[in-house]
Amino acid sequence: MLELTGVEKSFGGLRALRGVDFSVGPGEIVGLLGGNGAGKSTLMKVAAGIHRPDAGSVSINGQAPQDPAHAIRLGLSLVRQELIQAQDLDVGSNVMLGHEPRRLGLIDRRALYSRAQAVLDRVGGDIDPRTPLRWLSPGQRQRTEIARALSLDSKVLLLDEPTATLSETDASRLFELLDELRRNGIAIVYISHRLREVLKITDRVVCLRDGERVAEMPTREATIDKLVGLLAGSTQVSEKAPPPPQAKVLLSVRGRVSFDLRAGEILGLAGLVGAGRSSILRELFGVRPCELAVQVGGRPVRIRNPRDAMAAGFALVPEERASQGLILSMLVERNLALPSLKRFVLEDEMRIARPYIDRFRFRAGEPAGGLSGGNQQKIVLGKWMARNPSVLLLDEPTRGLDVRAKGDVHDVVRELAAAGKGIIVSSSEAEEIAALCHRAIVLAQGTARGELDRDELTDANILRYATA
């Protein structure tokens, strides 16, 4: 149903794709794997008619797409990680947007809701088409986007990181939906960094690295270790123990979660999606009203806003780096310098940014939005490192990053801990908590349910507290 042969694509002097072959047939789910910058997104944009290949061919049901609208008419839909939806419209209007039924030149609302309900019933979840979209959960919004694709009679679905913002329950429901769509003959391309999901849901996997296809195999022959080796090459995620913390207490917190954070300590906040991990960090940084009693260096501190938190020596790397951690249209050097500038003095920017441009090998003079997810996260880390905070709050610091970029971020965190910073890492991945942290507090429904030392940090132990 979708076949790409010998696809080449360059942007300026950068070769993004190097003779890539890729295909997916009816009733098949193919996992497309690769690190940041490996070419996954470019390949899918070529498939969707967004980019024209420099060489090679693209075929959707036997025809070559000329543009995105033509690709949709040929039966292909791209469901992006960051859903593009009209928040102020209801569900039915989003499902039928752009192809609304009309009567006497006006939108036929009755027919619209009837047709939307028919495809919503196919994706499940008991979603009323008259419900305002903004009222839906992330999982329901994703089902709405898939329903939109089905309303366009799509036969090929390209799913980019479909579970990145979903709870485990919503992810399980998504897998059930994809399995049903597969049985109905829909061809699905599943892009994800979560290798266990890929092994669970796909029939075949294709691995890209540096714009080339390096492997293809039936999923039954794949293992996590084999895939990690293919995706990272010689690079592996380091799981070496963090440096031992010092005796000095930097931060004391009391409330629904209580702990003392020592200099050089990496403290994990573990738990399932929705457990309240992000809320703790956002309160400590003053993004939301702080209901916790906070002491810094033994002295009580009142945190009413991010300015108070920064004055107390805190820095927050948020979960949503693109919308909350960066200004994507702004140059790399200005993003790096922004928190350290007392006023916009242009000659100061490069002085502040230069150590981190050199350290992370960025190119000055380009917008942050043009960088890979891993490099964007390094900008967020770098801009706070420039302020020399005493306590760093990291919310899902490697969400959506590939193996190599994840290892780079972990190395930076260990380096900061070795320099005496106190670090709190909130992560839904037990592997990340175990790799980075000296200990972890497990949360459920907004409160602490247990604490685990480093040698106790396993999936089973975390789940035991998280589901208690």
Disulfide bonds with the S-S distance in Angstrom:
none
